[in-house]
């Protein structure tokens, strides 16, 4: 069978490169190899980076009015054709079509935020700070920037970064995941159609070799990364050692506390949605449910009631949950269920033998619920990144809070309660970057910023929002004096205000 080769995108057109290395791209719902993605060699990587560097001066000097008009055009094209992109995501990632459309909509919010860039780049001005001396501040783009994105959101995560980067006047090299690379090329073609000049948005397909060249190249001025914590730490340390700004978003182990006064029906709905949506392949998925006091039995029963009817299957068939992204990942997630059971956890809902509505060769694992999980079990300590929800039982709110604050991750968390005082105390005391109150997946709107604490973030700057604008620009202060055509003579002393 002949398969399509997904290559790079350079200077506004496809670029095959010189490397003969490729990797398989599969449809997770069938197990079929649907394409091969190019894996860049050093010459390929340098060619893509050079294109971004060459395009930067002209794009930096393009007016804000022109940049904004292109962003609006991109937004309109994306909105009118997002069904195409959703189908691509489902075919290569496996998530159901409705979830793929939701991913695109969240990314589009960042595009819309970036359309307001003229206001966001306004500087300050002080007239006559000293006699006939004015002082003002401006923000300028960095240059070519690198974006390294994960498999689980092949459209949304890149869109956390590149709309803001481009709006600020930078050029972009996107290195998508080799597991689902086609969305990146579709987005590049859309930018071309929207009128973006050639070389401003480029795609570099590849593996560690491509990543390392982005981290080490002097031409790349910043790196934005989303992925696992070990790789985020590597990206941060290597990028900063090479003089770059780095925002490296790492892994997660997100907890949801359910207090005794909570609406258990609301909480059960939320746990199913947040634990099993996108087959748990979300950095904001809830994987640890912390049941406080005597609510666990009733809550687990309500979750079982909601989980049992869920249909796992091909994302194009109206299923509730699709397959996992690869067979290797499916087997790894299943091994955590095995380990949890062996360690003494109770398997309440077992997804290992799910009868999926799809090809028998798909990478299926159904929703799985484990009860009586304890903090020393690997199913609790590790980021599983699959549809596995663990119930941990504790006696008090303080026990639950301590459990979360002791965890090395600090990405997202939630509390379910009808007690405003408890909720306010939780939002103040919990050591996590994004907090939901009766909201299971507290992903901020685009005009706020996305990012965690502790081992969930390396670097000082979160994604998108005003923090994103500051990340992709540098401040410059200008002091100016315009005098009559004369000078004040020689004075070697330090300048004084007068």
Secondary structure as GFF3:
##gff-version 3
##sequence-region A 1 498
A	DSSP	beta_strand	4	6	.	.	.	ID=ss1
A	DSSP	beta_strand	8	10	.	.	.	ID=ss2
A	DSSP	beta_strand	13	15	.	.	.	ID=ss3
A	DSSP	beta_strand	22	27	.	.	.	ID=ss4
A	DSSP	beta_strand	32	38	.	.	.	ID=ss5
A	DSSP	alpha_helix	42	60	.	.	.	ID=ss6
A	DSSP	alpha_helix	64	80	.	.	.	ID=ss7
A	DSSP	alpha_helix	82	92	.	.	.	ID=ss8
A	DSSP	alpha_helix	97	114	.	.	.	ID=ss9
A	DSSP	alpha_helix	117	120	.	.	.	ID=ss10
A	DSSP	beta_strand	125	130	.	.	.	ID=ss11
A	DSSP	beta_strand	133	141	.	.	.	ID=ss12
A	DSSP	beta_strand	144	148	.	.	.	ID=ss13
A	DSSP	alpha_helix	156	167	.	.	.	ID=ss14
A	DSSP	beta_strand	171	175	.	.	.	ID=ss15
A	DSSP	alpha_helix	182	194	.	.	.	ID=ss16
A	DSSP	beta_strand	201	203	.	.	.	ID=ss17
A	DSSP	alpha_helix	208	216	.	.	.	ID=ss18
A	DSSP	beta_strand	220	226	.	.	.	ID=ss19
A	DSSP	alpha_helix	229	241	.	.	.	ID=ss20
A	DSSP	beta_strand	245	249	.	.	.	ID=ss21
A	DSSP	beta_strand	254	258	.	.	.	ID=ss22
A	DSSP	alpha_helix	264	276	.	.	.	ID=ss23
A	DSSP	three_ten_helix	277	280	.	.	.	ID=ss24
A	DSSP	beta_strand	286	292	.	.	.	ID=ss25
A	DSSP	alpha_helix	296	307	.	.	.	ID=ss26
A	DSSP	alpha_helix	327	342	.	.	.	ID=ss27
A	DSSP	beta_strand	346	349	.	.	.	ID=ss28
A	DSSP	beta_strand	368	371	.	.	.	ID=ss29
A	DSSP	alpha_helix	378	381	.	.	.	ID=ss30
A	DSSP	beta_strand	388	394	.	.	.	ID=ss31
A	DSSP	alpha_helix	397	406	.	.	.	ID=ss32
A	DSSP	beta_strand	409	410	.	.	.	ID=ss33
A	DSSP	beta_strand	412	416	.	.	.	ID=ss34
A	DSSP	alpha_helix	420	429	.	.	.	ID=ss35
A	DSSP	beta_strand	434	437	.	.	.	ID=ss36
A	DSSP	beta_strand	453	454	.	.	.	ID=ss37
A	DSSP	beta_strand	457	458	.	.	.	ID=ss38
A	DSSP	alpha_helix	465	471	.	.	.	ID=ss39
A	DSSP	beta_strand	473	481	.	.	.	ID=ss40
###
